[in-house]
Amino acid sequence: MEVWAIVMLAIAVAVLLLGYPVAFSLGAVSLLFGGIFLGLEFFSLLPLRIWGIMTNFTLLAVPLFVFMGVVLEKSGLAADLLNTMGELCGRLKGGLGISVVLVGALLAATTGVVGATVVTMSVIALPVMLKNGYKPELATGTIAAAGTLGQIIPPSIILVLLGDVVGVPVGRLFMGAVTPGLFLIFLFVLYILLISRLKPGCAPAYTDKRHQREAVHENSDENAHENSGNLSGDHESAARFYIRVIKSLVPPLLLIIAVLGSIFMGIASPTESAAVGALGALLLAAIHKKLKLNNLQEAMRSTTRMTSMVFFILIGATAFGLVFRGMGGDDLVESVMTNLPGGVWGFLFVSMAIIFLLGFFLDFIEICFIVVPILAPIAQLMGIDLMWFAILIAVNLQTSFLTPPFGFSLFYLKAAAPPGIKIQQIYRGVIPFVILQLITLVFLIMFPVLTTWLPDLMDSLRTR
């Protein structure tokens, strides 16, 4: 029967690759194998499992964070950030690329919605980068990678789901993900700076009319008197620009402090802080004069669709996991994984390799609900810190958005990119960023303290 459990897992993956809906595929396969090998009476346990899912207070954070992200996307916050950061960093070689990474990080810490971030930056930033002479591979790769930062930088939907699946407090996961997120941002920025120095034609400095005018004033003394009026006007426009920078940066930073600060200081649970974030998003939308009825209705529709999809998949995965364990599949996997050469390191290598390879074909939610419940108990049995293990999985799952052929960020980017951008250019552009994410994963495996130091520090501060 244990062998048939593995066959069931293989058939479920094959059905998913054929494109059938995830929730119904998992439910149908589990009903088929459970009915044959365990009997229909076995499913009398399923309603209690579903009731536990629907009454889970932690999972209530999912619709609240999704609503916060959708409302912020429609508030115009992303457009303002991209415009101002582009002008602020643009004079550097690679400055536009750096600004895209920084804006992606800020949007990740406020919205956490990967699709919305990638599409918004593709529409706004990609044409400017291409017009300014950026190589299409670098421009598309930067936008796709920056958009995926919402997977690891809290508040992140996948961290909420992983916390529930693995059995780790979501607040600790959020704290543990801060350093890996910052490390990824550092690597992305460093790569863009290096490539702009080694290959200046790939990422030239940004030039607009104001910068060109200033260059003319610096290099032409004979026109200085004639253009004095323009210079004073430039000083005034510079002052207005910095005021605009402050107005663009302060609101998202305040929202980040309100959401994450309340969790880290122990003032609110992740679910309560998600409610604070949803309220803050509504206030920001009102400030930007985008809190209109049609925008609010669309935000609620998007939230309902996303939340329904997640919970339907979770119910289907619960039925699948129930049958898989009932048939003894977990015992077989545990026996194989615990007897791998290398002990804990062998288990980590094989489990991370499996998740990485599945990310080429499956969605992160599917991996989270199918594979992680099988691996987490084995990790706990082997004495692995589950919070550290969950962060490793989250970073690994982040690459699934970038790996062809089914990386969702690649699809979002291609749909919103100008017609001249080919999918082959996008594939080539994301390869360096996938490598950087794998480097981050290796660093986190070698130095677990990068993940655990902040949660341990906050715990010690609370006990004083």
N, C-alpha and C positions, 0 to 999 in steps of 0.2 A: 504493500500500500504506500510506503514511503516513496518508492520509485514513481508510482502513479501521481503522487503529489508534485514531483518535479516535472512530470509530463504535463500536468495541469498548468504549472507556471510557464512552461515553454509555449503551450497553446495560447495562454492569455496574452503573452508578449506578441505572438504571431498575429493574433486577431487585432491587437492594437496597431501593429504595423500595417495592417490592411486598411486602416482608417475608420474602423467602427468606433462609435462613441465609447469613451473610457468606462463610464459608470455602468452602462448596460452590458458591455463586454465582460467586465469583471463579475457582475452579478450573474450573467447567463452561464459563464464557465463554472463558477462556484456552485450554482444550482445543479448543473449537469453532473459534475463529479461528486458533489455531496450527495445527490439523490442516488447515484449508482453505488457508491462505496460506503456511505454512512446512513442513508435512509432519510426520508423527509422529516422524520421526527427530530433529527439533529438540529434543524433550523428553528426549533422553538426557542433557542437561545438568542436568535438574531434580533427580535424586537427589543429585548433588554439592552443589547449593544447599541442599537439605533437610538433608543431613548437616552442612553448615556451621552451619545454624541450631541443630540439636539439640546440637551440641558447643560452642556459644558460651558461654564462661565468664561473660561479662557478663550474658547473659539469665538465668542461674541466680539472679540477684537477684530476678527477678519472683516466683517462688513463695515465696521467703523473706520478702519484704516483704508479700506478700498474707497469708501465714500469721501474720506478726507483727500485722498489722492485725486479722484475724479473732479471734485470741486475745485481744487487748486489748479488742476490742468485747465479748467475752463475760466479761471479767474484772470488769466493772462500773466501769471507769475513767471512762467518759464520764458515767455517772450521777452519780458522786461529784463530778466537775469541774463539771458543770452546777449541781448543788445548791449547792455551796460558792461558786462564782463568782456565782451569782444572788443569794445573800445578801450577798456582799462588795460588788458593784457596784450592787445593786438600789436603794439609796436615791437615786441620781442619777436625774434625768429621762432616760429612755432607757437606764437602767442594765442592765435585763434584756437589751435588745438588744445592748449592748456586751459583756455577759458571754457571750452566745451567739457573737459574733464571736471573742472571745478563746479560748473553749473550742474553737470550730471550728479556730482556728489551732493550738492545742496538739494536738488530735486529728489534724490534718493532718500535723504533724511527728512523730507517733508511729504513726498507723495508715495514713494515706494512702488509706483506702477510703471513697470519696465516698458510696456507697449506705448503708453502715453508719452513717456520721456523720449524714447527713440524717435517716434513719429514727429513730435514737436521740434526736436533738435534737427531732424532731417529736413523739415520744411523751412526752418528759419536759418540754421547755421550752414548746412551743406552747400546751398547755392553761393553763399558768401565765401566759403572756403575755396570752392572750385574757381570762382571768379578771381580770387586773389592769388591763384597759381598753385594751390595745394594739389599734390598728387592724389588722384581719386582713391587709390588704395588706402593712403594714410587718412584722408578725410573720412571715408566711410568706416574704416576700422576704429577710428577714435570715437565716432558718434555711437557705433554699435556697442563698444566696450563701456563707454561712459554711461550708456543707458542701462547696462546690466548691474551697475553699482547698487541699484535699489534692491538687489537680491541679498546683499550682505550687510549693507549699512542700515542700522535700525532707524525707525521701525520698519521691519520687513515682514511681509506676509509669510514667506517660507520659514522664517524663524519662529513665528507663532505656530505654524503647523508642525514643525520639527519638535518644538517644545512639548506639544501635546503627544506626538507619536513616541518620542524618546522618553518622556517623563521627566523633563528638566524644566524648572521655572523659567518662563519666558523672559522675565526681567534679567536673570543671570545670562541668558543667551544674548540679549541685547547688549549687555555690558561686555561680554566676551567677544562680540563681533566688532566692537569699535576699533581695536588695534588692527585686525586684519583688513578692515575697510580702509583705514588711513594708510596702511602699507600698500594696498593696491593703488590708491590714488597717487602715492609717491612714485611707484614703479611706472604708472602710466605717464605721469608728468616727466619723469626722468627719461623715458624712452623717446618722448616727443622732442625734448631738448636735445638729446643725443642725435637723433635723426635729422633735426634741423641744422645741427652743426656739421655733421658728416656729409649730408646731402642738402645744401641750402635751397636747391630748387624744389625740394619736396614740401617745404613749409616756410615760405618767405614771410617777412614781417608784413603786418597789415597796414595798408595805406588808404586813407580816405581824403576827401577834399580839404579837411581841416589840417591834417598832417602834412599834405603836400604844400599847403599855403605856408605853414610854419617853416618847412624846409626852404622854400623860396626866400622867406624873410631872413633866415640865418645865412644864406649863401649869396645874397644879392644886396650890397650896401646901397647901390644907386636907387633902388626902389623903396628904401626904408621909409623916407618921408611920405611918399605917396600912399603907402599902405598902413600908416600909423592908425588910421581909423579902423582898419580891419583888425589890427593887433588888439586894440581896446575891446573890440567886439569879441575877439577870441578869448580874452581874459574873462569877460562876462559869461561867454558860453561855457568856458572851463568850469567856472563856479557853478553854473546850472547843471553841468554834467556830474560833478561830484555830489551835488545834492541829490541828483537822480540815482547815483550809485548807492547812496545811503538809503534812499527810499526803497530801492530794489532789494538790498541785502538785509536790512534790519527786520522786516516782517517775517521772512522765512527763518532767520536766526532766532527770533523770539518764539516762533512756533516750535522749533527744534528744542529750545530750552524748556518750553512748557511741557512738551510730550516726553522727551527723554529725561529731562531733569527730574520730573515728578516720579519717574520709575527708579532712576538711579539713587535718589535720596530716600526712597522708601515711602514717599508721600502717597503714591497711588499705584494700583496694580496696572499691568499692561492694558487691561480692558478699560479701566477708568481713564487712563491717560489717552487711550484711543478716542474716547468720548470727548476729552478736552481738545484733542487734535481736530476732530470733526467740527466742533464748535469754532475753533480758531480758523479753520478753512472757510467756514461760512462768513466769519468776520472779515477775512482778507478779501474774499470775493465781493463783499459789500463795499469795502474800501476802494477796490478797483472798479466799482460800479458794474460788476458782472453778475450780481446776485439777482438774476431775472428768473421768471417762472419757467421759461423753456429750458434754461441751463440747469435749474434745480430738478426739473422733471427728468432730463437726460441723465443727470448724475445719479438719481435714484434708480432709474432703469438699469444703468450700467452696473451699479452696486448690486442690484437684485440678480442680474444675470451672472455676474462673477461669483457672488456668494452661493447661488443655487448650484452652479457648476462645481464649486469646491465641495459642497456638502453632498451632492449626489455621488461624486467620485469617492468621497470618504465613506459613504454608506456601501457602495459597491466594493471598495477595498476592504471594509470590515467583514462583509460576507466572504470575500475571497480568503482573508486571513483566518477566519474562523474554520473554514473547510481545510485550508492548508495545514493548520495546526492539528485539526481533528484527524487528518490522514497521516500525521507523524512527519510531515515534511520539514518542520522546524528542527526536529531531532536529527534528521539526516544531514541537514545543512550545518547544524551545530557540530556534529561529529566530524564532518569534512573540514570545516573552518578551524576548529580547535586543534586539529592534527596536521595543519600545514607546517612545512619547515619554516623555522624562524620565529615561531611562537606569536607573540603580540605583533611584531613587525611584519611577519608574513601575513597575518590576518589584515592588518591595516593596508598593506600593499594590495592584496587581492580585492578587498572590499572597495577601496578607492578606485582601483582599475575597473571593477565591474560597474560602478556608478558612472565613471567617466565614459566608458564605452556605451552604456545604455543611454547616456545623454545625447549621443549622436542621433538617436531614433525616437526616444520617448520624452515626454514633457516632464518638467521637474515635479509637478504635483503627482504624476503617476509613479515616478521613482520614489517619492516621499512616502506614498501610501502602500506601495507594493513591496519594495526592496528594504527600506529602512526598518519596518517592523520585524523583518527576519534577522537583520544584522545587529540591531540594538541589544537584544537580550544576550547575544553571543559576546558583544563588547563588554557588557556588564559582568558576565560570567568570567571574562578574562581580566577583570580588574581595571578596565579602561575608564577614565573619567568621561562620563556620558556628555557633559557639557562641551568638553574639548572635541569629542567624537562628532557631536552635532554640528559644531562650527566647521570642522573639516568637511562634513557632508555638504553644508551650505555653500562653502567656497567651491567645492567640486561641482555642485549643481549649477552654480553660476555660469560655468563654462558651457553648460548645455544650451544656453541662449545663443552662443556664438559658434558652436560646432556644426558644420554642415553634415548632412543635407537638410536637417529639420530644425536648425536653430531659429527660434522665434524672432530674435532681434534682427536676424538677416532678412526674414520675410517682411517685418515692419519697415525696415530701412529700404528695401527694394520697392515696396509699395509707395513710399513717400518720396523717393529720390527722383531727380530729373531723368528724363528718358534716356539720356546718354550714358547713364551708369549701368554697367553690366553686372550680372550676378557673380561672374568670375572675378571681377575687381573687388567685390565685397568679400568674397571668400579669401582672396589673397590678403586683403587688408586686415582681417581679423586674426590671422595666424599668429603674428607677434603678440597680440594681446592674450590669446589663449595660452601661449607659452608663459607670459608673465603671470597669469592666474595659476598655472601649474607650479611655477617657481614659488609663488606665495603659499600654495598648498604644501610644498616640500618644506619651506621654512617653518610653517605652523606644526608640521609633524616633528621636525627636528627640535624646535623650541616651543614646547607647550605653554611656557610661561607667557608668551605673547598673547595667548587667549585667556589665561586664568588670572593674570595679575590684577586686572581691574575689578572683576567680581570679588576676588579675595580682599582687595583693598576696601571696597565699599562695605563688605560684610564686617571687616574689622572696625571701620568707622561707626557703623550702626551699633555695635556691641559696647562701645565706650560710653 
